[in-house]
Amino acid sequence: MCVTCAKGKQRSYNQSRKDIGANAPIDRVGGVICSDIKCSIKPCDWRGSWYLINFIDYKTNYCRVFLAKTKDKGTKQFEHFFVYFEKRFNCSVHYQRTDNGGEYKVVDLFCKTAGVRRQVSEANNQA
């Protein structure tokens, strides 16, 4: 594909203004934790894991990646990461930012009890 064709296929999406200021305390450790699930990694690993789940802290750029056999393991991995991150950095997580894929909808109850606010990015937005 040539450069002109690649530029022609790019899309432009407006970034939501709600992701700045008090709604995105990226200047604090644990202020915003971004997470996503990569589906169907091929080939699967030797344990049979097909999914890659990543967590990234905006302030420290600390990244943790987990492998899972099923997509619904994202909930348990978030709970595990949440406890681990707070103990390691001696801080509290304020926001969890995910895409609008729906795999984290079951995390809502855990986030409410832990005091973590959820942010969902707009569809097709890489931010």
C-alpha positions, 0 to 999 in steps of 0.5 A: 500500500502506498503512503497516499492510500494509507493516508486516505484510509485514515479516520479522524475522531474528535477526542472527548473533552471529558478525558482532561482535568479532574476526570483524568488525574494522570499526574498521580500514580494510580490516577488513570489505569488503562486496560484492554484485551487483545483477542485471539493471539495466534498461535496460542501459548503453550498453556493454551492462552488465546487472550492478552490482557494489558494494564498501563498506569499513565503516570509511571508508564508501568505496564503489566500483561497477563495471558488468559484462556478465555475473555471473561478472565479479564475481570479476575485479572483486573482484581488481581492487578488492582490489589497488586498495583496498590500494594506495590506503589502504595497508592489508590487507583482512581480511574480505570479507562477501557475501550467500549468493547464490553469485556469489562462491564462485569467489573462495574460492581468491583469498581463501585465497592473499591471506589474506582471510577470507570471511563469508557473511550469512544468507539474506534478511538485509540486514546 
